[in-house]
Amino acid sequence: MNGSMTPAEIVEWLDKHVIGQEKAKRSVAIALRNRYRRKKAPPDIRQEIYPSNLIMMGPTGVGKTEIAKRLASLTGAPFVKVEATKYTETGYVGRDVESMIRSLVQHAVNMEAEREKEVRSGKISKRVNEKLVAALRRAGYDSIPADELVRMVENGSLDEVRIEIQLPLEFPGLEIFPMVPGRGFDEQPMNSLKKVLDGMFGERRKKAAVTVEKAREKLVEDETRRILEGGDYVSRGLALAREEGILFIDEIDKIIGTGESKGPEVSRSGVQRDLLPIVEGCTVPTKYGPVKTDHILFIAAGAFHGSSPSDLIPELQGRFPMRVELDPLSEEDLFRVFTEPENSLLRQYTALLAADGVDLELTPEAARILTRTASHLNTETEDIGARRLRPVLTYLLDEQLFGAPDLVRGTVRITGTMAEKILLDLDSKREDGNYIL
């Protein structure tokens, strides 16, 4: 992505993936552009410019999460979504709210590791081929020129040949150590035991007799690990999380307490207090090093049925200065969501059936009836927004999805009349209580 995209260009890009919700798109475009503007600000004021954190309000299925995810994919920024309610499951003291930052850092480091692997892929491939050729020579292929052996290794003609290679010695039994409550397994001190032993005694390796195909897989892993250990991808990942990270906190309205009574309400207000320093800006320890959260972009979302952002504790409200309300989806909105985006649900199911040799043709009239049915079901039952489209489409295509490829083949054209007949049956089942959708 071009980091200098203007707000108008960002909205134009989002329009290809998310239908409607212009106010929300404008708000996130401003928040994203402000990051670019901050980088261009004089150094003496740059650290004083904080992110434009925002709260998106609206019912489920109207695009809150999709907008945030698309924003992250547009920027190439590390993105993590968490549910605010997960920190109240066993009381807020039973959950480590800082784990959301650790997850973001892990994602950022993984992104930088993948980039490093791509940059070094040629070097990794060369080293792996050299080791495979050496092993093949020891296995009796010493009369074949090295270039020819490399070509045979790369085209897979020697995949089934068994060779002996040296592999790192695994340390079975590490899993017997107990986990430390509140920390992920990848953050456990026991995970460092192998590194400590390697440092004390040198890396222990063993001979293994495997096929060339399996050897290639193991050697790629080994060489990738060696190269990454000498790279600076961790420091780049920390910087990426710190400067470009996006943390999406869903269901933030569910941690609003309604009174001073004991019980869940106490946990909810406690979660708000625990979130405050993270959103406000603090230093969180991670296994890769400390990370300051001052310039991470926080986007919160919630339905806010019977509540509003003003019901959050005042200190937390002040850390989300931008607020935008998303509109419920109309029947026309659902039709556009179903048909217009680059990877719309209609295109997804067309591709799924094409994998089994079925060419799906859904007429515009059929699409209209489908979205009308989804809109009607949202009105008559719980409004789940665009999420209603998938179950309705699955019901409409039940015969094709089940029958392909052995019972249904070739071109399948679903007209408005056919869709109306099938989905009318769905509505009658709903009214009889025989079908839950």
Protein Blocks (a to p, Z undefined) as FASTA:
>chain_A
ZZkbcfklmmmmmmmmmggjllmmmmmmmmmmmmmmmmmpcfklmmmpccddddddddeh
ilpmmmmmmmmmmnopacddddfklmmmnojklpcfklmmmmmmmmmmmmmmmmmmmmmm
mmmmmmmmmmmmmmmmmnopambcfklmmmmmmnopmmmpccddddddddehjlmpccde
hiafklgfklmmmmmmmmmnopadddddddfklmmmmmmmmmmmmmmmmmcklmmmmmmm
mmmgccddehklmmccfbjbecjklmmmmmmmmmmmmmnopadddfkbccdfklpccddd
dekgoiafklpcfklmmmmmbccddddddfklmmmmmmmmmklfklmmmmmmmmnopacd
ddfklmmmmmmmmmmmmmmmccehjmlmmmmmmmmmmmmmmmpmklpgcjddddfklmmm
mmmmmmmmmmnopacZZ
